[in-house]
């Protein structure tokens, strides 16, 4: 029998492309398409403008690593995030973001994908994230806001509505229609 060692954060640093470290295994995430990429970029842009205007916290785009210490997970890489912790130079940020947006790609549908997304949200909350958005461009309610206080009862936002990320960001709002421009 050959013993396999668990991957570490140091192994994750060597990966070319987006990946996370879950249960000692490097989980690669494939590139996304036009719609999800645009939506994630527009969320990040809005967050970045908010950070610049308030001088409080920082916005992060896709593929930035957040190092956490959970029994089954060592890193997140959300599609867009907002973070209040210290800078980390060239390394992953320490701790979970206050807000994370996960934008569904083409393969993020079906029972297996739903279970994986629910598990990831639970990990976010266990690590200290206050709000996670599940962004589903194919849904009549493209933004589902989950909070640590009510992780099983999302608030849904539809086109024409303004989505919020409180309590993580009490003074930031995002027009759902902006996901599609």
C-alpha angles and dihedrals in degrees: 000000000000116000115220119206122223118255117251137206087263089058090049091055088062095056117108106218136013117329142145133209111239125167091345092305128110107236112200119208118211122231115273134229136254100276099045091042092051092047093050091046093051092050090050092047091052091047091048092052089049092051092049093048096046101033087217119118129338136263121227130199129217120306099029111135124229113195115216135172109229127142091247105024137049103174146024129199107188124189090242130358146174120218135185100187131100124291117261105201109218094346131085117280114261114244134003125305117254089232129025130183119202112192115200119238128201093279096049097094135094135049096297093050092046091053092048092050092049090050091049091050089051089052091050091053093045088053093051106266109147101198133024123186119208102203113199112176092190094057127092084232102045095183122056111182116206121188132196088240094056107018094165099046111063124192108231125216123196134197110290092032131103115238124213135204101201136173087032093047111014094175101046127088133178129203108231090216088064089071088073104045 
